[in-house]
């Protein structure tokens, strides 16, 4: 069995046996894919508890990265291979699916490309070593401002490097621009426009995903990021809390 779901933001209670009863019939060959913002962001006791909790599950949890992951922590993990593509293991059964990769899972091909531009930074990025940080945070909080702190709640790596775009294109070339499923965090520009009625503007990543959408033959595309559970059309579906079985 293969399932997909949306942003967790560090809250993994949706994978409890009460909420997700399918797991009683699953083993480590069965996979759940999280479409970004998994919530791998610190080494707090709470995070460590939840990683151990997930590690005790009988199924495998995989995720593409979103715009709310700790990229400093991810960079510390070795890059390995799993089911044909590059990955990083958080736990034996908790796996980061990297950008521009193709995985063969239960006979289905999945192309993955994480990342997204944050929408909650319009009032700026603060530096953690700024001697006036507390003063600035206090002022921004009083204003209800949308801001982040570099290397604490925001990382520039949320947006891909050019090499990652190129690796994704090369992967597509090697696979004849064809797969069964695409998993990303944000959506291609045209799908994002349909979903938001023009509220969200295109950027380098959504334009790249639009290139993938226009050139690749695929059955369905799942993404997160926009905090809704909503099918956009017959091929594209936005996921948030829903856990959807696809195989």
HUFENDA-V771869 format. One record per residue. N is the residue number from 1. RES is the residue in one small letter. PSI is psi in radians with two decimals (none if undefined). OMEGA is omega in whole degrees, 0 to 359 (999 if undefined). Layout:
<<N & RES & PSI & OMEGA> <N & RES & PSI & OMEGA>>
This chain:
<<1 & x & 2.52 & 176> <2 & x & 2.29 & 179> <3 & x & 2.70 & 171> <4 & x & 2.63 & 177> <5 & x & 3.08 & 183> <6 & x & -2.75 & 188> <7 & x & 2.33 & 175> <8 & x & -0.59 & 182> <9 & x & 0.66 & 177> <10 & x & -0.01 & 179> <11 & x & 1.86 & 187> <12 & x & 0.26 & 183> <13 & x & -0.34 & 177> <14 & x & -0.30 & 180> <15 & x & 0.22 & 174> <16 & x & 2.71 & 182> <17 & x & -0.45 & 179> <18 & x & -0.73 & 182> <19 & x & -0.56 & 185> <20 & x & 1.25 & 187> <21 & x & -0.31 & 179> <22 & x & -0.50 & 187> <23 & x & -0.33 & 178> <24 & x & -0.35 & 180> <25 & x & 0.13 & 187> <26 & x & 2.75 & 171> <27 & x & -3.01 & 187> <28 & x & -0.24 & 175> <29 & x & -0.24 & 177> <30 & x & 2.46 & 193> <31 & x & 2.40 & 167> <32 & x & 2.29 & 179> <33 & x & 2.19 & 177> <34 & x & 2.22 & 185> <35 & x & 0.95 & 173> <36 & x & 2.87 & 185> <37 & x & 0.85 & 177> <38 & x & -0.67 & 179> <39 & x & 0.57 & 175> <40 & x & 1.64 & 191> <41 & x & -0.11 & 175> <42 & x & -3.12 & 179> <43 & x & 0.58 & 180> <44 & x & 2.76 & 175> <45 & x & -0.62 & 179> <46 & x & -0.81 & 179> <47 & x & -0.75 & 179> <48 & x & -0.67 & 177> <49 & x & -0.83 & 183> <50 & x & -0.56 & 176> <51 & x & -0.69 & 176> <52 & x & -0.67 & 179> <53 & x & -0.78 & 178> <54 & x & -0.66 & 180> <55 & x & -0.43 & 180> <56 & x & -0.11 & 180> <57 & x & 2.64 & 181> <58 & x & -0.17 & 180> <59 & x & 3.07 & 181> <60 & x & 2.30 & 178> <61 & x & 2.17 & 178> <62 & x & 2.76 & 180> <63 & x & 2.52 & 164> <64 & x & 2.67 & 181> <65 & x & 2.67 & 177> <66 & x & -2.68 & 177> <67 & x & 0.14 & 175> <68 & x & 0.97 & 171> <69 & x & 2.76 & 176> <70 & x & 1.71 & 184> <71 & x & -0.37 & 173> <72 & x & -0.75 & 179> <73 & x & -0.72 & 178> <74 & x & -0.64 & 182> <75 & x & -0.35 & 179> <76 & x & -0.25 & 184> <77 & x & 2.44 & 177> <78 & x & 2.64 & 176> <79 & x & 2.19 & 180> <80 & x & -3.07 & 179> <81 & x & 2.47 & 180> <82 & x & 2.17 & 177> <83 & x & 0.61 & 172> <84 & x & -0.11 & 182> <85 & x & 2.90 & 179> <86 & x & 2.43 & 179> <87 & x & 2.95 & 169> <88 & x & 2.28 & 182> <89 & x & 2.12 & 171> <90 & x & -0.81 & 171> <91 & x & 3.02 & 180> <92 & x & -0.58 & 182> <93 & x & 0.29 & 176> <94 & x & 1.91 & 196> <95 & x & 2.28 & 175> <96 & x & 2.08 & 176> <97 & x & 2.08 & 190> <98 & x & 2.99 & 187> <99 & x & 2.43 & 175> <100 & x & 0.58 & 183> <101 & x & 2.75 & 175> <102 & x & 2.19 & 180> <103 & x & 2.45 & 174> <104 & x & 1.89 & 183> <105 & x & 2.03 & 180> <106 & x & 0.74 & 176> <107 & x & 0.04 & 179> <108 & x & 2.49 & 180> <109 & x & 2.23 & 181> <110 & x & 2.14 & 173> <111 & x & 2.31 & 184> <112 & x & 2.50 & 175> <113 & x & 1.79 & 182> <114 & x & -3.02 & 179> <115 & x & 2.77 & 176> <116 & x & 2.70 & 174> <117 & x & 2.26 & 180> <118 & x & 2.44 & 177> <119 & x & -0.13 & 187> <120 & x & 0.67 & 181> <121 & x & 0.35 & 187> <122 & x & -0.40 & 181> <123 & x & 0.17 & 169> <124 & x & 2.86 & 175> <125 & x & 2.12 & 178> <126 & x & 2.72 & 178> <127 & x & 2.34 & 184> <128 & x & -0.49 & 182> <129 & x & 0.17 & 178> <130 & x & 2.13 & 181> <131 & x & -0.33 & 179> <132 & x & 0.34 & 185> <133 & x & -0.88 & 183> <134 & x & -0.71 & 179> <135 & x & -0.75 & 180> <136 & x & -0.73 & 179> <137 & x & -0.77 & 180> <138 & x & -0.77 & 181> <139 & x & -0.75 & 180> <140 & x & -0.69 & 179> <141 & x & -0.70 & 180> <142 & x & -0.54 & 180> <143 & x & -0.12 & 185> <144 & x & 0.56 & 186> <145 & x & 2.77 & 176> <146 & x & 1.92 & 184> <147 & x & 2.91 & 175> <148 & x & 2.90 & 179> <149 & x & 2.18 & 184> <150 & x & 2.27 & 179> <151 & x & 0.09 & 173> <152 & x & -0.75 & 178> <153 & x & 0.10 & 178> <154 & x & 2.47 & 178> <155 & x & 2.35 & 180> <156 & x & -0.39 & 180> <157 & x & -0.03 & 173> <158 & x & -0.50 & 175> <159 & x & 2.38 & 186> <160 & x & 2.73 & 170> <161 & x & 2.80 & 180> <162 & x & -0.60 & 180> <163 & x & -0.56 & 180> <164 & x & -0.69 & 174> <165 & x & -0.79 & 181> <166 & x & -0.68 & 179> <167 & x & -0.67 & 177> <168 & x & -0.72 & 178> <169 & x & -0.74 & 179> <170 & x & -0.70 & 177> <171 & x & -0.75 & 178> <172 & x & -0.72 & 177> <173 & x & -0.79 & 182> <174 & x & -0.40 & 181> <175 & x & 0.34 & 176> <176 & x & 0.51 & 181> <177 & x & 0.87 & 182> <178 & x & 2.47 & 173> <179 & x & 3.06 & 177> <180 & x & -0.79 & 184> <181 & x & 2.56 & 170> <182 & x & 2.34 & 176> <183 & x & 2.12 & 177> <184 & x & 3.05 & 175> <185 & x & -1.00 & 174> <186 & x & 3.10 & 187> <187 & x & 2.80 & 170> <188 & x & 2.71 & 185> <189 & x & -0.79 & 184> <190 & x & -0.64 & 180> <191 & x & -0.70 & 177> <192 & x & -0.70 & 179> <193 & x & -0.73 & 177> <194 & x & -0.75 & 184> <195 & x & -0.74 & 188> <196 & x & 0.00 & 184> <197 & x & 0.67 & 175> <198 & x & 0.01 & 182> <199 & x & -0.75 & 180> <200 & x & 2.27 & 183> <201 & x & 2.64 & 178> <202 & x & 2.64 & 172> <203 & x & -3.05 & 184> <204 & x & -0.69 & 183> <205 & x & -0.79 & 180> <206 & x & -0.58 & 177> <207 & x & -0.67 & 177> <208 & x & -0.79 & 178> <209 & x & -0.55 & 174> <210 & x & -0.66 & 175> <211 & x & -0.78 & 177> <212 & x & -0.79 & 181> <213 & x & -0.69 & 185> <214 & x & -0.44 & 185> <215 & x & -0.45 & 187> <216 & x & 2.47 & 171> <217 & x & 2.05 & 182> <218 & x & 2.79 & 180> <219 & x & -0.85 & 182> <220 & x & 2.71 & 181> <221 & x & 2.20 & 179> <222 & x & 2.46 & 180> <223 & x & 2.91 & 179> <224 & x & -2.32 & 167> <225 & x & -0.62 & 190> <226 & x & 0.09 & 170> <227 & x & 0.83 & 173> <228 & x & 2.75 & 167> <229 & x & 1.87 & 188> <230 & x & 2.09 & 171> <231 & x & 2.30 & 180> <232 & x & -0.78 & 173> <233 & x & -2.91 & 187> <234 & x & -0.30 & 183> <235 & x & -0.29 & 188> <236 & x & 2.27 & 183> <237 & x & 2.27 & 175> <238 & x & 2.28 & 180> <239 & x & 2.55 & 175> <240 & x & -1.51 & 179> <241 & x & -0.47 & 184> <242 & x & 2.45 & 171> <243 & x & 2.00 & 189> <244 & x & 2.19 & 175> <245 & x & 2.26 & 180> <246 & x & -0.30 & 177> <247 & x & none & 999>>
